[in-house]
């Protein structure tokens, strides 16, 4: 009887401790990736930010969103200095350092863009891209198939600072093609008034799925389960369509 009572007390204490741990604000890190995430006037904005804010609000979980360079964001979560990172692509080698949500935060298919007057064509065979210069922001991952094609077909990749620089170099004819998430590239082109100067060559070279990934420092299994459930409900009740629709309407 005493043993059973002790087990019950331990369970209650652990459950209370876990609840109190989650009651404290969580620190989520991200980087400047319009229209997903951006900081304007000290306020966090963007598609991914709005989705994350809505989800944690429904869970009655306070969060603090901190903008830092991408490499630093990864290191902060890996070492437990921050609780989670978003939006974050799922790569096999990252699974040993991060606990991912099962539900995607968002999907933005990987795409290829060319100048509006370009006569380049593409049918999905990456080998046919070997003669072109392709711009890709430094440190980004464009899906398993494309990344493998870089090695297999010796694609000529020129690393750039970000998608804005990517688009500028494409328009200036320093690149033949740029690669990146479709919405991200289109938004970059619009911000620098070059939307009419480029066109979509090919979409869906990758799914472009991005997640919320948590630090392995601490047990967050219950929190991740609740977040997955909340994302599902947000898709079903039209929240995702509303937030993404607002971005599309602004273009």
C-alpha positions as CSV (number, residue, x, y, z in Angstrom):
1,X,0.0,0.0,0.0
2,X,2.8,2.4,1.0
3,X,4.7,1.5,-2.2
4,X,1.7,2.3,-4.4
5,X,1.1,5.6,-2.6
6,X,4.7,6.5,-3.1
7,X,4.5,5.8,-6.8
8,X,1.4,7.9,-7.0
9,X,3.1,10.8,-5.2
10,X,6.1,10.6,-7.5
11,X,3.9,10.6,-10.6
12,X,2.0,13.6,-9.3
13,X,5.2,15.5,-8.5
14,X,6.8,14.8,-11.8
15,X,3.6,15.8,-13.7
16,X,3.4,19.0,-11.7
17,X,7.1,19.8,-12.4
18,X,6.6,19.2,-16.1
19,X,3.5,21.4,-16.2
20,X,5.4,24.2,-14.4
21,X,8.3,23.8,-16.8
22,X,6.0,24.3,-19.8
23,X,4.2,27.1,-18.0
24,X,7.4,29.2,-18.3
25,X,7.8,31.0,-21.6
26,X,9.6,28.9,-24.2
27,X,12.3,30.5,-26.3
28,X,11.9,29.9,-30.0
29,X,14.6,31.0,-32.4
30,X,14.3,31.8,-36.1
31,X,16.1,33.9,-38.7
32,X,15.1,36.6,-41.2
33,X,13.3,34.7,-44.0
34,X,10.5,36.8,-45.5
35,X,7.7,36.0,-46.0
36,X,8.0,33.2,-43.4
37,X,9.8,35.2,-40.6
38,X,10.8,38.8,-40.3
39,X,11.2,41.4,-37.7
40,X,9.7,44.8,-38.3
41,X,9.7,47.6,-35.6
42,X,10.8,45.1,-33.0
43,X,7.8,42.8,-33.8
44,X,8.0,39.3,-35.2
45,X,5.9,38.8,-38.3
46,X,5.5,36.5,-41.2
47,X,3.6,33.3,-42.2
48,X,5.6,30.9,-40.0
49,X,5.5,33.3,-37.1
50,X,1.7,33.7,-37.3
51,X,1.2,30.0,-37.4
52,X,3.5,29.4,-34.4
53,X,2.0,32.2,-32.4
54,X,-1.5,30.9,-33.1
55,X,-0.7,27.3,-32.2
56,X,1.0,28.1,-28.9
57,X,-1.7,30.6,-28.0
58,X,-4.3,27.8,-28.4
59,X,-2.1,25.7,-26.1
60,X,-2.0,28.5,-23.6
61,X,1.8,28.3,-23.7
62,X,3.8,31.6,-23.6
63,X,6.6,31.9,-26.1
64,X,9.4,34.3,-26.9
65,X,10.6,34.5,-30.5
66,X,14.2,35.6,-30.9
67,X,15.8,36.4,-34.3
68,X,19.4,35.3,-34.7
69,X,21.6,34.2,-37.6
70,X,20.6,30.7,-38.8
71,X,23.8,28.9,-37.8
72,X,23.6,30.4,-34.3
73,X,19.9,29.5,-34.1
74,X,20.8,25.8,-34.8
75,X,23.6,25.9,-32.2
76,X,21.4,27.5,-29.5
77,X,18.8,24.7,-29.8
78,X,21.3,22.0,-30.1
79,X,23.0,23.0,-26.9
80,X,19.8,23.8,-25.0
81,X,20.2,27.6,-24.9
82,X,16.8,27.8,-26.7
83,X,13.9,25.5,-26.7
84,X,13.0,25.2,-30.4
85,X,13.8,26.5,-33.9
86,X,11.4,27.1,-36.8
87,X,10.9,26.8,-39.8
88,X,13.4,23.9,-39.9
89,X,13.9,21.4,-42.7
90,X,14.1,17.7,-41.8
91,X,17.5,16.2,-42.6
92,X,18.6,12.7,-41.5
93,X,21.7,14.0,-39.7
94,X,19.7,16.5,-37.7
95,X,17.6,13.8,-36.0
96,X,20.3,13.1,-33.5
97,X,20.2,16.6,-32.2
98,X,16.6,17.7,-32.6
99,X,13.1,16.4,-31.8
100,X,10.9,17.3,-34.7
101,X,7.1,17.8,-34.8
102,X,5.4,15.1,-36.9
103,X,3.1,17.7,-38.4
104,X,4.7,20.1,-40.9
105,X,4.7,23.8,-39.9
106,X,4.5,24.7,-43.6
107,X,5.4,23.5,-47.1
108,X,6.8,25.7,-49.8
109,X,7.9,23.5,-52.9
110,X,11.4,23.9,-54.1
111,X,11.5,25.6,-57.5
112,X,13.7,26.8,-60.3
113,X,13.5,30.3,-61.7
114,X,14.9,32.0,-64.8
115,X,14.8,35.4,-66.4
116,X,11.5,36.4,-67.9
117,X,13.1,36.4,-71.4
118,X,15.0,33.1,-71.0
119,X,14.5,30.3,-73.4
120,X,15.8,27.6,-71.0
121,X,13.5,24.6,-70.7
122,X,13.5,21.8,-68.1
123,X,11.6,18.5,-67.9
124,X,12.8,17.3,-64.6
125,X,16.1,15.7,-65.8
126,X,18.7,17.4,-63.6
127,X,21.5,16.2,-66.0
128,X,20.2,18.8,-68.5
129,X,21.1,21.6,-66.1
130,X,24.9,20.9,-66.1
131,X,25.7,23.6,-68.6
132,X,24.0,26.4,-66.6
133,X,25.1,28.5,-63.6
134,X,22.7,28.1,-60.7
135,X,22.4,30.4,-57.8
136,X,21.7,28.9,-54.3
137,X,21.9,30.8,-51.0
138,X,24.8,29.6,-48.9
139,X,24.0,26.8,-46.4
140,X,20.5,26.0,-47.7
141,X,19.2,22.6,-48.5
142,X,17.1,22.2,-51.6
143,X,15.8,18.7,-51.2
144,X,17.4,15.3,-51.5
145,X,17.1,14.9,-55.3
146,X,18.6,18.3,-56.1
147,X,21.4,18.1,-53.6
148,X,22.3,14.6,-55.0
149,X,22.1,16.0,-58.5
150,X,24.8,18.6,-57.6
151,X,27.2,15.8,-57.0
152,X,26.1,13.4,-59.7
153,X,26.0,15.8,-62.6
154,X,28.6,18.3,-61.3
155,X,26.1,21.2,-61.4
156,X,27.6,24.6,-61.4
157,X,26.4,26.1,-58.2
158,X,27.2,29.7,-57.2
159,X,26.5,30.4,-53.5
160,X,24.8,33.7,-52.7
161,X,24.0,35.6,-49.5
162,X,20.3,35.2,-49.8
163,X,17.4,35.0,-52.2
164,X,17.5,38.8,-52.9
165,X,21.1,38.5,-54.1
166,X,20.1,35.4,-56.0
167,X,17.4,37.3,-57.9
168,X,19.6,40.4,-58.5
169,X,22.4,38.2,-60.0
170,X,19.8,36.4,-62.2
171,X,18.4,39.6,-63.6
172,X,21.9,41.0,-64.2
173,X,22.7,37.8,-66.2
174,X,25.4,36.7,-63.8
175,X,23.3,33.5,-63.3
176,X,21.2,31.4,-65.6
177,X,18.9,29.8,-62.9
178,X,18.1,30.3,-59.3
179,X,16.8,27.7,-56.9
180,X,14.8,28.0,-53.7
181,X,11.4,27.7,-52.1
182,X,8.8,29.1,-54.6
183,X,7.2,31.6,-52.2
184,X,10.5,32.7,-50.8
185,X,12.0,33.5,-54.2
186,X,8.9,35.2,-55.4
187,X,8.7,37.4,-52.3
188,X,12.4,38.3,-52.6
189,X,11.8,39.4,-56.3
190,X,8.8,41.5,-55.3
191,X,10.7,43.2,-52.5
192,X,13.4,44.4,-54.9
193,X,10.9,45.3,-57.7
194,X,12.0,42.5,-60.0
195,X,8.9,40.3,-59.9
196,X,8.3,40.9,-63.6
197,X,11.9,40.2,-64.5
198,X,11.8,36.5,-63.6
199,X,9.6,33.5,-64.3
200,X,9.0,30.1,-62.8
201,X,10.9,27.4,-64.8
202,X,10.0,24.3,-62.8
203,X,8.3,23.6,-59.4
204,X,8.2,20.7,-57.0
205,X,11.9,19.7,-57.2
206,X,11.3,19.2,-53.4
207,X,8.4,19.2,-51.1
208,X,9.9,22.1,-49.2
209,X,8.5,20.9,-45.8
210,X,9.6,22.8,-42.7
211,X,8.9,21.9,-39.1
212,X,9.3,23.1,-35.5
213,X,12.2,21.3,-34.0
214,X,12.9,21.1,-30.3
215,X,16.1,20.8,-28.2
216,X,16.8,17.3,-26.9
217,X,17.7,19.0,-23.6
218,X,14.6,18.2,-21.5
219,X,11.6,15.9,-22.1
220,X,9.2,17.6,-24.5
221,X,7.4,14.6,-25.8
222,X,4.0,15.7,-24.4
223,X,4.5,19.3,-25.6
224,X,5.3,18.1,-29.2
225,X,2.3,15.8,-29.2
226,X,0.1,18.7,-28.2
227,X,1.6,21.0,-30.8
228,X,1.1,18.3,-33.5
229,X,-2.6,18.0,-32.5
230,X,-3.0,21.8,-32.6
231,X,-1.5,22.1,-36.1
232,X,-3.9,19.4,-37.3
233,X,-6.9,21.4,-35.9
234,X,-5.6,24.6,-37.5
235,X,-5.5,22.9,-40.9
236,X,-9.0,21.6,-40.4
237,X,-10.6,24.8,-39.2
238,X,-9.1,26.9,-42.1
239,X,-6.5,28.8,-40.1
240,X,-3.7,27.7,-42.5
241,X,-5.8,28.9,-45.5
242,X,-6.5,32.2,-43.9
243,X,-2.8,33.0,-43.0
244,X,-1.4,31.8,-46.4
245,X,-4.3,33.6,-48.2
246,X,-3.4,36.9,-46.6
247,X,0.2,36.5,-48.0
248,X,-1.1,35.7,-51.5
249,X,-3.6,38.7,-51.4
250,X,-0.7,41.0,-50.5
251,X,1.2,40.1,-53.7
